[in-house]
Amino acid sequence: MRRKYLLYNTFNIDIEFRLQRRANFTTFTLIMPLLMLAFLNICIFLVPIGSGEKGSFSITIFLSYGIFVTIISDTLPHNSLQVSFFVLFIVILLVLSVISVFYTIMQAKLVASIGEKECTWTCFKPRKKCDNSVRKFEDPNAHGEKTGKCETTEKTEKSEFSNDVSAAADDVPYTWAMFLEKLDIYLFVVFFILICATTAVFFTILLRHASKSAGGLELDPVPPATTLATF
């Protein structure tokens, strides 16, 4: 759209360009793979400690974030005064990936050194189940004199065997390896909440700026002019 007007005895021409950003390419090539990689990062805490693949998996995720940072840095101006929100989003996810890699390395070291020792921290230790159920009393003489003694001895042997099994289960020491396995579950939940919150904040800011830019495309009022001509 072009406008020609006379202002202060001078002819002026205003040319306005309306540009619409096509976000589909960026969404499907950068944002969606980055979100998939972010939720794949928390799956590190679901890999068993003794599998031997936990460290390599976490480092692979970290290197994938490095590739994303390289791609974004090549497309953005290097002398910009402001930092893109998308770059901040990638940096936050990169920091979470660094923390997960550091935790994985420390976990492998602790399991190898003190994994079989008894853990002194009982915050994640499972509680003992108390068997408070009421058992039915059966009279051994109810089925006859011949079978009463046999059934009584069998029930006594079964009760003694179950008591020995429960006592043996209670005597199993709570080691540091068991503590770290329980810690993985809690860290999985914490990282999942952090990634969801970061993603929600990022898209909220992105949609807010998109609405502001869409509202700014309205035509500005025409400056006062003595002669106005449109062509």
Secondary structure, DSSP 8 states (H G I E B T S, - for coil): -EEEEEETTEEEEEE--------HHHIIIIIHHHHHHHHHHGGGGGS-GGGS-HHHHHHHHHHHHHHHHHHHHHHS-TT-SS--HHHHHHHHHHHHHHHHHHHHHHHHHHHHHHTTSB-S--SS---------------GGGG-HHHHHHHHHHHHHHHHHHHHHHHHHHTS--BHHHHHHHHHHHHHHHHHHHHHHHHHHHHHHHHHHHHHHHHTTS-------SEEE--
